[in-house]
Amino acid sequence: MARRRLVTADNLPRGRRGSSWPCACHEHPTPTASRTCSTTSRRPMNTLLTLLSEENLRSFAAAGHWRDRTIYGLVRDHARRGPDKIAVRERDRSTTYGDLIEAVDRLASALAARGLRSGDRVAVWLPSRTETVVAVLACSRSGYVACPSLHRDHTVAEIAELVKRMRASALLVQRGYGADAEGEEIVAEVEDLEHLRMIRVLDPVPAGGLFPDLPAGAPGTERTDPNTVSYLAFTSGTTGQPKGSCTRTTRCCRRPGRWPPTGR
């Protein structure tokens, strides 16, 4: 089989050069999502090509379609202006902006203490609960790539395979969540993976606040570039293997009511 080559900004034909996407999801494993695949690999590669150029980035920002901010930066500003205002409501609890950003910084600190670097993937197999929001914001803060699209209909085996494919450095799961999970089966499936440095298992019923056992610490340098990949979404895979799609912060922080006509 002919080897497929990763297309990056460096090897695109003249006139077609744009921004290169990192390999954070498909078959070819890389240490961090900020590094592109080597063309000397013996394994098949997916062709990752984006039409988003630096010129488009500037024009979308100048037109007001995209903000020059990260998700974390926006939420932190809300916390500074109104720390006691409610940020997230669930059926049995509400979380203020102040408590939310404090939990985000503690989780970011815990991930940094485990050796995660900018571009590393954080897999999130949780329902719609506040801890999911905390994980996404912690990734935004530190430049990690959040993958919260692992859904309830996935099986333990499917999640284990996705964790391997994305070479996740951390995994946050809810006990018993999933199509065939009853307890912590996923831990046994992935705990021996060399690239997985942290596993957090949460109880189905929240108790004691957001990650109450994580101490305050140094979360590391804040990443403020909104053009880095911050979100990795997988399709359901109903007609084949799930496909990964990398998304930049700028696409998550569009101004309300403003959409670029050709953004990709």
N, C-alpha and C positions, 0 to 999 in steps of 0.2 A: 504494500500500500504506500502510495506516495505520501511523504511527510508534508503536513500542512504548516504553513509559516505564519507566525504572528505578524500582523501588520501594525506598525507603530508610526509615530510622526517622523522617525528617522529613516524609514525605508519606503514610505509612500512615494509614488511618482510626483515629480514637481507639479505644483498646481493643485494637488489633492491632499496636501499635508494639513493635518489638524492636530488635535491633542490625542495622545495615545492613552488607551484604557489599560489598567492593570489587569493581570490575570488573577482573579480572586475567587473563581467559582468552578471552573470546568476541570478537565481531566489533569491538566499539568499542574503539579504542586509547586508553589513558590513560598519562600519564607515569609514574605510580607506582600500585601496587596499593592504596595507602591512600586514594586519591581516588575518589569515586564518579563515575559518568558524568553528564555534563551533559544535562539534558532538552531542551536546545536543539539537540542534534546533528541533522544531516540524515540520518545513517545509522541503519538499524534497530538497536534495542538489545534485548538479552535482559533479561527480567525476573528480577532477582536478589532473592530474598526469603528471609529466615531467620526461623524461629520462636524462635530463641534470644534471650531477653531478658536484661537485667541481673539480673532476679529469678531466672531459671533459673541464671545463672552463679553467683550467690551461694549458691543452694540446693544445687547440685551440689558446690561447693567445701566448704560446711559439712557435707554428708553424707559427705565423703571420697572422692567419685567422681573429682573432678578436683584436680590439684595446682596450687598457685599458683607454678609454676616453669616455666622454659623447658627445652627439651631440652638446650641448651648448658649451662645452669646445673647440671643434674643430672650431666652428664658431667664438668664441671669439678670438682664436689665429689668425684667418684670419683677424679679425677686428684690432687687435694690429699691425699686419704686414702691412696691407694695408687698412686703414679705408676708403679711398676714392675710392677703387675699387668696381665695381658693384657686388652685391651679388644676387639680384633678379631682373629680368626684366618682366614687364607686357606690355600690349599693350600701355597703356597710361602713364606709370611711371616706373622709375627705382629706386632701393634702394641700397645705398652703405652698405658695411659691418659695417661701423661706425654707420650709422643711424639705421640699423637693430638691432644691439646688444643693442643700447640705448633704442629702443622701447621694446625689449625683457625684459630688466631690469625694465622698467616702468610697464609693464604688470605683471611681477612677483611680483613687489612691491604691485600693486593693489590687486592681488589675496591673497598675504600674509596678507594684511590689512583687508581682509574679513574673515580671520581666517582659510584659507586653510592650511592643513598640508601635509607632504610628504605622498604619497599614495592616496590622494584625486583625484577624476576624474574630468577632464575638457572636456565637450562635445563641439564639434566644428561643427556647421552646416553652413558651408561656401563653396563657390566654390574655385577654384584654384586661390587664391589671396594672396598677401603678408601677410595679417593679419593671414592667416592660418599658414604660416611659423613662424610668431612671436609667435603664441599660442603654437605650438609644441616645440619651443625652450625655451619658458618660463617654460613649464612643465619639460623639460629636466633639466633646471637650478635648479629648486626647488624640484624636486622629485615627481611632480604630474604625473598623468597618462593621457596622451592626447588621445582623441577619435575623430579624424578628419574624420572617415570613414562614417559619416552620410551624405548620398548623396542626389542629387537633386530629385531623383525619390521617396524618402521617403515622406509620407504624414505627416501632422502636428500630427495626432493621433499616427502614428508610431514613430515619433521622441519623442513625450511625453512619450510613453511607454519605449523607450530605455533609456531616461534620468532617469526614475524611476528605471529601472532594474539595471543600473550601479550606482545609487545613486550619480549622478553628483553633485559636489559642485559648479560648474560654467558652464555657457552656453554662447557661442558666436554664434550669428546667423546673417544672412543677411536678411534684410526686403524683404519679398516677395519671398524668395528662397524656393523651394520645389515643390512637385507635385501639391499641392492644396493650397499653401500659397499665399495670396495676400498682406498681410501687416504684422502685428505682432501677428497673431493668436496664435502662439506657446507660446508667453509670457503669455497669459490668461490661457493656458492649464497647465503651470508648475509653475507659480509664487507662488503658495501656498505650494509647496513642502518644507518640513522643511529642507531637506539636501541641497537645492539649495540656495547658499548664494550670487551669483552674476549672473546677466544677462546683456549681452552687445548686443545691436542691432546696426548693421552697415548698412549704406546706400549702395545701389547697386553700385553707382559710388563713388569711393574714393575721398575724398577732405580733404585737410589740413594735410596731412601726416599720419603716423601710430599712431592710438590712441592718437590724439593730446591733448585731454582733460585730459589724465592721467599724473599727476605730477611725478617728480622724487622722489624717496623715498628709504626706506631700503627694498630690496627684500628678506632679510633673508639669512640664511645659504645656500651656494651652495652645492648641492648634487653631489658628484664626483664619486660615485660607478656606473660603467656601467652595473652591473649585476642586477640592480633593474628593475622592470617592468616600462616601460616608455610609452608604446603605446598599446592601446586597439582598435582592429579592429573588426568590425562586418561584417558578410556576408550579402548579399542582402536579404536573407529570401524568395527567390522565391518559394521554396518548403516547407516552414514552417517558424517558428519563426527564426529571425536572431540569429546566434551563435556568441559569443564573443571569441576572441583569444588574449591572453596577450603576448606581445613581449618585450624582454629586449633590452636595448640600444646596447649591444654587437652585436645583430643581425642586427641592423640598421647601424652599423659603421664598417662593414667588410672592409678589405683592398681591393682595386680594383684588380680584377682578382684572388682573393684567396677565396675559398669556402671550409668550412669544410665538409668532406664527409658524416658525420652522425649527423650534428648539428640539434637539435630540439628545 
